[in-house]
Amino acid sequence: MDNKQDSSAAVGHNNATMEATMESVTDDPMKANCSNDFCVSDEQYVDMIRDYIWPTTFEWCLIAFYVFVFTVGVVGNAMVCFVVWNDRRLRTVTNLFIVNLSVADFLIIVVCLPPTVLGDVTETWYLGPVMCKIVLYLQVRKALRTLTFLRHGAWAHFLDDTR
C-alpha cells in the first residue's frame, strides 16, 4: 500500500511539474499559437528560409566562377593525361611528373571544389566532420605538392644554368 501511495505521489508531482511547465509556456499569449521560432505565419517563415538560403548576386557570380574553374580544370587536366598517354615520345620523366601533378589536381578539383562552393555559399558545412578533414587534408597536401614542384623547377633551371 505504501508503494501505491509513493507512486501516486510521484505521478502527482510529475503532473504538477508538467502543468507548471505548460503554464509557463502558455503564459505568453503570443508564443502560445506559434508554430515556428519567429512567431510569424508559416508562409512568411518559408519565405524567410527561402530568402536566407537563396544565393545573392555576388554568390551567383562566385558559383559561376567556380563552375568555370571546375570545367577548365577537369578538361585541362584530362587533356594533359590524354596527350602524354597517347604519344610515347612525351613519356619522359618530367612529363610523367607533370601527369602526376595533373592527376592530383584533377582529384582535388573533383573532390574538394564542390564542397568548397557549398561551404562558401551557404556558410555552413553539411558534409560532416569526416569529409571536412578529408577535404582539408587534400587541399593542404595539394598546396605542398605544388610548392615542391615549383621548387623542383627552380632548382632544375638553376642547375641547367650553372653547366
Secondary structure as UniProt FT lines:
FT   HELIX           2..26
FT   HELIX           29..32
FT   TURN            37..38
FT   HELIX           42..53
FT   HELIX           57..86
FT   HELIX           88..90
FT   HELIX           93..122
FT   HELIX           128..162
//
